[in-house]
Amino acid sequence: MTNRETPTPINRKEVRGKKMLLNEKLKNSKCIGKKVTAHTGTNKDWAEYSDSNEGEKNYYRDVYDVGTVIIIYMYGETCTIEGFNESEETVLLSNEDCVIECFEIPYNQYKEDFGVKW
């Protein structure tokens, strides 16, 4: 990977032995530069939840960089795939709304928040 900031070790659950797939129709190398939208579900231990001003439960779903405590993305934001590391099973993303140039998340988090069907 290139253009790395400090890696973000958010919830590194084991997914060893499974093929890392960024998109079900494209090779991983063809996914670089593609835009993906976050759809963080509820009860994810890597996200922080808060209610809306109107009381809607879990309205805000923010994901923070562990090292800097900066929001790296939130529900509905679009990120760009900048790279991936199959041996470490991580994905490098960028978000124009984030002050961190690039950030790395575990593959299982990418799969849960962004999906492979886009």
PyRosetta script that sets phi, psi and omega in degrees:
from pyrosetta import init, pose_from_sequence

init()
pose = pose_from_sequence("MTNRETPTPINRKEVRGKKMLLNEKLKNSKCIGKKVTAHTGTNKDWAEYSDSNEGEKNYYRDVYDVGTVIIIYMYGETCTIEGFNESEETVLLSNEDCVIECFEIPYNQYKEDFGVKW")
pose.set_psi(1, 150.7)
pose.set_omega(1, 177.6)
pose.set_phi(2, -122.6)
pose.set_psi(2, 171.0)
pose.set_omega(2, 178.6)
pose.set_phi(3, 54.2)
pose.set_psi(3, 44.0)
pose.set_omega(3, -176.7)
pose.set_phi(4, -87.4)
pose.set_psi(4, 136.0)
pose.set_omega(4, 164.5)
pose.set_phi(5, -91.9)
pose.set_psi(5, -174.9)
pose.set_omega(5, 176.5)
pose.set_phi(6, -58.8)
pose.set_psi(6, 127.7)
pose.set_omega(6, -179.4)
pose.set_phi(7, -58.9)
pose.set_psi(7, 147.2)
pose.set_omega(7, -178.4)
pose.set_phi(8, -105.8)
pose.set_psi(8, 102.9)
pose.set_omega(8, -176.7)
pose.set_phi(9, -84.5)
pose.set_psi(9, 64.6)
pose.set_omega(9, -177.7)
pose.set_phi(10, -85.1)
pose.set_psi(10, 115.3)
pose.set_omega(10, 170.4)
pose.set_phi(11, 45.8)
pose.set_psi(11, 62.5)
pose.set_omega(11, -179.6)
pose.set_phi(12, -76.1)
pose.set_psi(12, 86.1)
pose.set_omega(12, 175.3)
pose.set_phi(13, -83.7)
pose.set_psi(13, 149.6)
pose.set_omega(13, -179.7)
pose.set_phi(14, -71.6)
pose.set_psi(14, 127.3)
pose.set_omega(14, 171.9)
pose.set_phi(15, -132.0)
pose.set_psi(15, 22.5)
pose.set_omega(15, -178.5)
pose.set_phi(16, -58.1)
pose.set_psi(16, 146.1)
pose.set_omega(16, 176.9)
pose.set_phi(17, 91.4)
pose.set_psi(17, -17.0)
pose.set_omega(17, 177.8)
pose.set_phi(18, -98.0)
pose.set_psi(18, 145.7)
pose.set_omega(18, 179.2)
pose.set_phi(19, -72.7)
pose.set_psi(19, 130.7)
pose.set_omega(19, 177.7)
pose.set_phi(20, -77.1)
pose.set_psi(20, 121.7)
pose.set_omega(20, -175.0)
pose.set_phi(21, -131.0)
pose.set_psi(21, 113.2)
pose.set_omega(21, -179.2)
pose.set_phi(22, -80.6)
pose.set_psi(22, -29.1)
pose.set_omega(22, 178.6)
pose.set_phi(23, -149.7)
pose.set_psi(23, 139.1)
pose.set_omega(23, -175.7)
pose.set_phi(24, -70.7)
pose.set_psi(24, -15.9)
pose.set_omega(24, -177.1)
pose.set_phi(25, -111.7)
pose.set_psi(25, -15.6)
pose.set_omega(25, -176.2)
pose.set_phi(26, -115.1)
pose.set_psi(26, 149.2)
pose.set_omega(26, 169.7)
pose.set_phi(27, -65.7)
pose.set_psi(27, 150.2)
pose.set_omega(27, -178.9)
pose.set_phi(28, -54.6)
pose.set_psi(28, -40.6)
pose.set_omega(28, -179.0)
pose.set_phi(29, -63.6)
pose.set_psi(29, -28.0)
pose.set_omega(29, 178.7)
pose.set_phi(30, -79.3)
pose.set_psi(30, -9.9)
pose.set_omega(30, -179.5)
pose.set_phi(31, -83.2)
pose.set_psi(31, -17.5)
pose.set_omega(31, -178.5)
pose.set_phi(32, -63.3)
pose.set_psi(32, 130.0)
pose.set_omega(32, -178.0)
pose.set_phi(33, 92.9)
pose.set_psi(33, -10.4)
pose.set_omega(33, 179.7)
pose.set_phi(34, -78.3)
pose.set_psi(34, 148.7)
pose.set_omega(34, 178.7)
pose.set_phi(35, -93.3)
pose.set_psi(35, 139.0)
pose.set_omega(35, 176.5)
pose.set_phi(36, -133.7)
pose.set_psi(36, 147.5)
pose.set_omega(36, -177.3)
pose.set_phi(37, -110.4)
pose.set_psi(37, 134.2)
pose.set_omega(37, -178.8)
pose.set_phi(38, -75.8)
pose.set_psi(38, 131.3)
pose.set_omega(38, 175.4)
pose.set_phi(39, -131.6)
pose.set_psi(39, 62.1)
pose.set_omega(39, -177.7)
pose.set_phi(40, -63.3)
pose.set_psi(40, 124.3)
pose.set_omega(40, 178.2)
pose.set_phi(41, -79.0)
pose.set_psi(41, -174.8)
pose.set_omega(41, 177.4)
pose.set_phi(42, -90.0)
pose.set_psi(42, 161.2)
pose.set_omega(42, 177.2)
pose.set_phi(43, 63.0)
pose.set_psi(43, 32.3)
pose.set_omega(43, 174.1)
pose.set_phi(44, -96.0)
pose.set_psi(44, 127.4)
pose.set_omega(44, -174.1)
pose.set_phi(45, -73.5)
pose.set_psi(45, -7.4)
pose.set_omega(45, 176.4)
pose.set_phi(46, -93.3)
pose.set_psi(46, -3.0)
pose.set_omega(46, -177.8)
pose.set_phi(47, -112.3)
pose.set_psi(47, 154.6)
pose.set_omega(47, 174.4)
pose.set_phi(48, -111.7)
pose.set_psi(48, 133.7)
pose.set_omega(48, -174.4)
pose.set_phi(49, -114.4)
pose.set_psi(49, 144.8)
pose.set_omega(49, 172.4)
pose.set_phi(50, -149.2)
pose.set_psi(50, 155.3)
pose.set_omega(50, -176.8)
pose.set_phi(51, -82.7)
pose.set_psi(51, 156.7)
pose.set_omega(51, 176.6)
pose.set_phi(52, -73.6)
pose.set_psi(52, 168.3)
pose.set_omega(52, 177.2)
pose.set_phi(53, -62.3)
pose.set_psi(53, -25.0)
pose.set_omega(53, 179.3)
pose.set_phi(54, -88.1)
pose.set_psi(54, 0.1)
pose.set_omega(54, 177.2)
pose.set_phi(55, 93.9)
pose.set_psi(55, 5.8)
pose.set_omega(55, 178.5)
pose.set_phi(56, -67.9)
pose.set_psi(56, 120.1)
pose.set_omega(56, -174.6)
pose.set_phi(57, -66.0)
pose.set_psi(57, 137.8)
pose.set_omega(57, 177.1)
pose.set_phi(58, 56.0)
pose.set_psi(58, 32.5)
pose.set_omega(58, -178.8)
pose.set_phi(59, -64.0)
pose.set_psi(59, -46.4)
pose.set_omega(59, 179.0)
pose.set_phi(60, -92.7)
pose.set_psi(60, 130.9)
pose.set_omega(60, -179.8)
pose.set_phi(61, -131.0)
pose.set_psi(61, 93.2)
pose.set_omega(61, -174.6)
pose.set_phi(62, -104.2)
pose.set_psi(62, 141.1)
pose.set_omega(62, 176.2)
pose.set_phi(63, -116.1)
pose.set_psi(63, 124.7)
pose.set_omega(63, -175.8)
pose.set_phi(64, -105.6)
pose.set_psi(64, 151.2)
pose.set_omega(64, 168.5)
pose.set_phi(65, -75.1)
pose.set_psi(65, 123.9)
pose.set_omega(65, -175.6)
pose.set_phi(66, -62.1)
pose.set_psi(66, -42.1)
pose.set_omega(66, -176.3)
pose.set_phi(67, -70.0)
pose.set_psi(67, -35.1)
pose.set_omega(67, -175.1)
pose.set_phi(68, -111.6)
pose.set_psi(68, -11.8)
pose.set_omega(68, -177.2)
pose.set_phi(69, 57.7)
pose.set_psi(69, 39.9)
pose.set_omega(69, 175.6)
pose.set_phi(70, -106.6)
pose.set_psi(70, 139.0)
pose.set_omega(70, 176.6)
pose.set_phi(71, -65.9)
pose.set_psi(71, 124.1)
pose.set_omega(71, 178.5)
pose.set_phi(72, -95.5)
pose.set_psi(72, -30.9)
pose.set_omega(72, 171.1)
pose.set_phi(73, -165.1)
pose.set_psi(73, 161.1)
pose.set_omega(73, 176.5)
pose.set_phi(74, -137.0)
pose.set_psi(74, 167.7)
pose.set_omega(74, -178.1)
pose.set_phi(75, -50.3)
pose.set_psi(75, 129.4)
pose.set_omega(75, 177.0)
pose.set_phi(76, 89.9)
pose.set_psi(76, -9.7)
pose.set_omega(76, 179.4)
pose.set_phi(77, -81.9)
pose.set_psi(77, 151.4)
pose.set_omega(77, 179.8)
pose.set_phi(78, -100.7)
pose.set_psi(78, 132.9)
pose.set_omega(78, 177.0)
pose.set_phi(79, -120.3)
pose.set_psi(79, 161.6)
pose.set_omega(79, 177.5)
pose.set_phi(80, -111.8)
pose.set_psi(80, 134.6)
pose.set_omega(80, 175.8)
pose.set_phi(81, -76.0)
pose.set_psi(81, 120.0)
pose.set_omega(81, -178.2)
pose.set_phi(82, -103.8)
pose.set_psi(82, -20.7)
pose.set_omega(82, -179.2)
pose.set_phi(83, 174.9)
pose.set_psi(83, -179.8)
pose.set_omega(83, 178.9)
pose.set_phi(84, -156.8)
pose.set_psi(84, 158.9)
pose.set_omega(84, 178.1)
pose.set_phi(85, -133.8)
pose.set_psi(85, 102.0)
pose.set_omega(85, -175.9)
pose.set_phi(86, -66.6)
pose.set_psi(86, -35.0)
pose.set_omega(86, -178.8)
pose.set_phi(87, -70.0)
pose.set_psi(87, -33.5)
pose.set_omega(87, 177.0)
pose.set_phi(88, -92.2)
pose.set_psi(88, -10.9)
pose.set_omega(88, -177.6)
pose.set_phi(89, 53.8)
pose.set_psi(89, 57.2)
pose.set_omega(89, 177.7)
pose.set_phi(90, -131.0)
pose.set_psi(90, 159.4)
pose.set_omega(90, 178.8)
pose.set_phi(91, -125.8)
pose.set_psi(91, 133.8)
pose.set_omega(91, 178.1)
pose.set_phi(92, -98.5)
pose.set_psi(92, 123.9)
pose.set_omega(92, -177.6)
pose.set_phi(93, -125.5)
pose.set_psi(93, 161.5)
pose.set_omega(93, 169.4)
pose.set_phi(94, -131.7)
pose.set_psi(94, 157.9)
pose.set_omega(94, 179.8)
pose.set_phi(95, -143.5)
pose.set_psi(95, 118.8)
pose.set_omega(95, -177.0)
pose.set_phi(96, -63.5)
pose.set_psi(96, -16.3)
pose.set_omega(96, 178.1)
pose.set_phi(97, -91.7)
pose.set_psi(97, 5.4)
pose.set_omega(97, -178.0)
pose.set_phi(98, -112.4)
pose.set_psi(98, 141.9)
pose.set_omega(98, -180.0)
pose.set_phi(99, -77.7)
pose.set_psi(99, -14.8)
pose.set_omega(99, 175.1)
pose.set_phi(100, -84.4)
pose.set_psi(100, 127.1)
pose.set_omega(100, -175.6)
pose.set_phi(101, -58.4)
pose.set_psi(101, -50.2)
pose.set_omega(101, 178.2)
pose.set_phi(102, -141.7)
pose.set_psi(102, 154.0)
pose.set_omega(102, 177.5)
pose.set_phi(103, -144.2)
pose.set_psi(103, 154.7)
pose.set_omega(103, -175.5)
pose.set_phi(104, -114.5)
pose.set_psi(104, 135.2)
pose.set_omega(104, 176.7)
pose.set_phi(105, -129.0)
pose.set_psi(105, 154.9)
pose.set_omega(105, 176.4)
pose.set_phi(106, -64.3)
pose.set_psi(106, 150.3)
pose.set_omega(106, -178.9)
pose.set_phi(107, -57.8)
pose.set_psi(107, -41.4)
pose.set_omega(107, -178.3)
pose.set_phi(108, -61.7)
pose.set_psi(108, -34.1)
pose.set_omega(108, 177.5)
pose.set_phi(109, -70.2)
pose.set_psi(109, -42.6)
pose.set_omega(109, 176.2)
pose.set_phi(110, -57.1)
pose.set_psi(110, -48.7)
pose.set_omega(110, -177.4)
pose.set_phi(111, -61.3)
pose.set_psi(111, -41.8)
pose.set_omega(111, -179.8)
pose.set_phi(112, -69.6)
pose.set_psi(112, -44.0)
pose.set_omega(112, -173.7)
pose.set_phi(113, -85.9)
pose.set_psi(113, -32.1)
pose.set_omega(113, -175.3)
pose.set_phi(114, -113.0)
pose.set_psi(114, -25.1)
pose.set_omega(114, 179.3)
pose.set_phi(115, 74.9)
pose.set_psi(115, 171.9)
pose.set_omega(115, 179.5)
pose.set_phi(116, -116.7)
pose.set_psi(116, 5.9)
pose.set_omega(116, 179.5)
pose.set_phi(117, -111.9)
pose.set_psi(117, 81.3)
pose.set_omega(117, 177.2)
pose.set_phi(118, -136.1)
pose.dump_pdb("model.pdb")
